[in-house]
Amino acid sequence: VLDNMIKEGICDPFIAVTPTFYPPETSTGESAAEGNPEASMDLTVVFAQELRNNVIPTVESTYSTYAGKDVSEENLIATRDHRAFAGFSMGSMTSIHSALETNLDIISWVGSYSGAKTEVEDFKANLESDKLKDYTVNFWYNGNGKGDIAHDEHDEFCHGVLEAMPDRFTDGENFAWIDLRDGTHSYASWLADLYNCMLVFFK
């Protein structure tokens, strides 16, 4: 999909990096998050440090990017308009917890597909912290299928954010909520979300 979008000139060329994580296993080989959803939630938060300290510096120091292989904090902040983060399902929560709420100073485009699991008050407090209050969100895309198990909580969260933070997010300008009419918690829906994101990211 991305190769064809770039080939057809629908979006600008870019480097896609696809890290992932899984809850650690117990001695019996079972997921440590089994029966303990909080263990998975924690990963969506703690990944912020790996993203900032390992993933982004590795990519930016290896490939030809706008950072020019300078991975100092000052330069990563200066080049934030050329960096995006998007994820689906648990990755959608990660896009909120590890990108928007923690690394907004080095990332300015965010896509959240199928889920939030976040309190509006906590989100607002993090974005209005001294560290992040002066950084704009160039665009925050939110997509969810009408038949998705995560639809209603994601919808409620996003519209709660719009109401609570009108100075930071304006629907149609730097924010979108997209209901996929026939969408479910599935790859087909997330492909549509990815396509939609790349129509606006880096523009």
N, C-alpha and C positions, 0 to 999 in steps of 0.2 A: 504494500500500500504506500509506504513512505517513498520507496524508490520511484514508483510511478507518479506520485505527486510532485516529486522533484523534477523528474523527466519532463512532465507536462507543464512545468512552471507554475503549478498551483501553490507551491510553497517554496521558500528559499532553501538552498542546500544547508544541511546541518548534520552534526554528529549525534547519533542516538546511542545512549549508554543504558544498559538494562540490568542494574543490580537487583538482587532479591535477597530475602532472608526467610528463615523458618525458625519456629520455636525450638530450642534445644531439646534433645531427647533424654529421657530418663534412662536408668540402667537397664530397664526392660525393653528399651527401644520405642516406647510410646512417647508421644509428644508431651513435653512438660506443660503445654497449654491445655491438654485434655481435661475437661471439667473445670478449667481455670481460665476463662476468657481474658482476665486481666494480664496474664502472661503474654498473650499476643498483643494486647493493647500497648504494653510497655515497649515492645519492639518498635512500634510505630513512632515512639518518642525517642528512644535511645539511638535509633538509626541516624538521627540528626548529626551526631558527632562523627560517625563513620563517613557520612555524606560529605561533611565539611572538611574533615581532616585527612581523609583517604581517597574517597571516590573522585571528588572534583579535582583535587591537586594532581592525582595520577593522570587523569584525562587531559587536563590543561597543560601539564608539563610534558606530555608525550606527543600530542597532536597539534596541528596548526590551528590555533583558535585566536579569538580576539584578545585573549590574555597574553599572547606572545610568549608563552612558557614561563611567565612570571607569576608564581602562585603565592606571592605575599598576600596577606590579608587585605592590605590597602588596594592592591591591584584587582583582587577578586571582587571587592566592593565596587571599584571603578568600572568593572566590566559586567556588572550584574544584569544589564539589559540584554546581554547575549546568552543568558542562561535560563533554562526552564526546568520544571519538574512536574511530572504527571504520573498518576498511578491508578490502578483499579482494585476495588474491593479493599483488602487490607492496605494496598498501595494508595488507595484514595484517602484513607485515614492518615497514612504516612505523608501524603502531599500536604495535608493540613498541619500535622504535628511537627514534621521534620523540615518542611519547606517554609510554609507561611508563618508558623508560630515561632520558628527558631532561626531559620536561615534566610529570612526575607532580605537581609542586607547584602546577600550575594546571589539571590535568585529573584527574578521579577515577573516571571510568567508561570502560572500554576494551573494544572488540570486535575480535577477530582472526579473520578468515575465510580459511582455506586457506593456511596457510604461516607459518613462523617464521624459518628460516635464522639461528638465533641459538644461541650456546653458553650453556648454563645457568650456567657459572661467570661469564661476562661479565655476564649479566643480573643475577645475584645481586650482583655487585660494584657495578654501577650503582645498583641499588635500595637498597643498603646504604651508599651514599656519604653523606657529611655533608649534602649538599644534599637528598637524598630520603629518608633513613632514617626520618624522623618522619611521613611522609605515608602515610595509609592508601589502599588501593585499594578503593573502594566495591564495584566488581564488575568482574571481567575475564572476559568471555565468549570462549570459543574454539569454533569450529565448523569441521567438515571432513567432506566426503563420503567414504564408504567407497571410492568409485572415483576419488577425487581424486589427481592426481599428487603433491600436496604432503601427503597424509594422514599417511604414516608418520613423516616428520621432524617434523611439527607435533605429532603425538601423543607422540613420544618427548621432545620438548622440554618440552611442558606437564607431563607426568607427572614429568619430571626436576625441574622447578621446584617442583611440589607436595612432592616428597621433600626437596628442598634448602632450601625456605623455608616450613616449616609454620607459622611465626609470622606470615607475611604473607598466605598464601593457604590457605583452607579450602574444599575442594570442597563445593558446595551452600550455602555462606554468601556468600563474595565471589568465587567462582570456579566456572566450569562448563566442562567438555569435552563437546561434543555431537558424536556420530557420526551423520551423516545417512546412513541405510541405503542409499538409492539415489542419494546425492549424488555429483556430479562437480565438476570445476573449471569451474563454470558459473554463469550469472546466476540460474538457478532455485534453486540451493543458497544463494547469497548473499542472496537474498530471504528464504529461510527463516531464515537467520542474523540478518538485520536484524529480522525480526519477533520472533524470540526475544529479541534484545537489548532491544527496546523494551517487553517484558513486565517487565523488571527495572530498566532504567535510570531514574534520577531518582525512584525509589520511596522 
